[in-house]
Amino acid sequence: MSGDDERDYDGYARLGLDRSGQAEAFDNIGVRYDDAFPHKEGQLEAGAWLGAELPPGSRILDLGCGTGLPTARQLTDAGHHVVGVDLSPGMLKLARDNVPGAEFLLGDMAELRDGRLGTFDGIAAFFALLMLPRPEIPHALRMLYGMLRPGGLLALSMVEADVDDFAIPFLGNTIRVSGYLRDELRQVVRETGFEISGESSPAYAPASTDVPPEIQLFLNLRRA
Ligand SMILES: C[S@@+](CC[C@H](N)C(=O)[O-])C[C@H]1O[C@@H](n2cnc3c(N)ncnc32)[C@H](O)[C@@H]1O
């Protein structure tokens, strides 16, 4: 894609994208991800908001969809057409088995900036943007804004942490994650143009001792 393309989203194309090890880690983690993160009440609540605010049959992107559980299944069961995208072939295979009624595509979310998937009524981005280095996150949010129809919805979640591209041990692998404290996250999404129509910040204790407890941030966002 040319850097002069009108879908360049303010220089996203000029960022160096380093994904080394991220897909391999999730390929290795596979089903252990869902075992380590059971009882996703916060995520289910945010998914229910997205599913109920949009009319049945809406087109929804599940960004960094992982195994498709619980979100792609929840939204498909609610009667929506779900397109899941993930960088990890192993996670996508699980997603296709778990949610045969959804469509799943292998790819890096940054590739979507060329508009290849068209427009969506809603987007779920649960714990997906935290996989990016911080300088990339505002670009990714602008891209998601551009992929939504006017009035479209984004259900976003992150882990609350003041870190940038920070390597952490995760279920026997190393992944790199970024995050914000909640005030800064609100500021970043507002600067993108999103309106915040709801939020929650549940404490979450994973089932695995390999992953520390975390505060999760869920924001219900609307494209103006
Ligand atoms: C922490 S998991 C979250 C999975 C799912 N959204 C959930 O909440 O259960 C992050 C997912 O994002 C995927 N991922 C990481 N970097 C990505 C990228 N650049 N583009 C697309 N997917 C990516 C990983 O393979 C992994 O499945």
The ligand as an SDF file (V2000), in Angstrom:
LIG
                    3D

 27 29  0  0  0  0  0  0  0  0999 V2000
   -5.1330  -11.5190   24.3740 C   0  0  0  0  0  0  0  0  0  0  0  0
   -5.7830  -12.3850   22.9920 S   0  0  0  0  0  0  0  0  0  0  0  0
   -7.4940  -11.8900   22.9920 C   0  0  0  0  0  0  0  0  0  0  0  0
   -8.3990  -12.8560   22.2560 C   0  0  0  0  0  0  0  0  0  0  0  0
   -9.8880  -12.5080   22.2380 C   0  0  0  0  0  0  0  0  0  0  0  0
  -10.1520  -11.2080   21.6560 N   0  0  0  0  0  0  0  0  0  0  0  0
  -10.4530  -12.5680   23.6580 C   0  0  0  0  0  0  0  0  0  0  0  0
  -10.6660  -11.5190   24.2450 O   0  0  0  0  0  0  0  0  0  0  0  0
  -10.6710  -13.6550   24.1600 O   0  0  0  0  0  0  0  0  0  0  0  0
   -5.0950  -11.4180   21.6790 C   0  0  0  0  0  0  0  0  0  0  0  0
   -5.3390  -12.0140   20.2960 C   0  0  0  0  0  0  0  0  0  0  0  0
   -4.8850  -11.0530   19.3250 O   0  0  0  0  0  0  0  0  0  0  0  0
   -4.1660  -11.7230   18.3110 C   0  0  0  0  0  0  0  0  0  0  0  0
   -3.2330  -10.7390   17.7290 N   0  0  0  0  0  0  0  0  0  0  0  0
   -2.0680  -10.2890   18.2350 C   0  0  0  0  0  0  0  0  0  0  0  0
   -1.5260   -9.3680   17.4390 N   0  0  0  0  0  0  0  0  0  0  0  0
   -2.3830   -9.2270   16.3760 C   0  0  0  0  0  0  0  0  0  0  0  0
   -2.3620   -8.4350   15.1960 C   0  0  0  0  0  0  0  0  0  0  0  0
   -1.3700   -7.5820   14.9460 N   0  0  0  0  0  0  0  0  0  0  0  0
   -3.3930   -8.5500   14.3220 N   0  0  0  0  0  0  0  0  0  0  0  0
   -4.4080   -9.4340   14.5680 C   0  0  0  0  0  0  0  0  0  0  0  0
   -4.4750  -10.2090   15.6650 N   0  0  0  0  0  0  0  0  0  0  0  0
   -3.4790  -10.1070   16.5630 C   0  0  0  0  0  0  0  0  0  0  0  0
   -3.5000  -12.8890   19.0220 C   0  0  0  0  0  0  0  0  0  0  0  0
   -3.1380  -13.9210   18.1180 O   0  0  0  0  0  0  0  0  0  0  0  0
   -4.5700  -13.3000   20.0190 C   0  0  0  0  0  0  0  0  0  0  0  0
   -5.4310  -14.2720   19.4940 O   0  0  0  0  0  0  0  0  0  0  0  0
  1  2  1  0
  2  3  1  0
  2 10  1  0
  3  4  1  0
  4  5  1  0
  5  6  1  0
  5  7  1  0
  7  8  2  0
  7  9  1  0
 10 11  1  0
 11 12  1  0
 11 26  1  0
 12 13  1  0
 13 14  1  0
 13 24  1  0
 14 15  1  0
 14 23  1  0
 15 16  2  0
 16 17  1  0
 17 18  1  0
 17 23  2  0
 18 19  1  0
 18 20  2  0
 20 21  1  0
 21 22  2  0
 22 23  1  0
 24 25  1  0
 24 26  1  0
 26 27  1  0
M  CHG  2   2   1   9  -1
M  END
$$$$
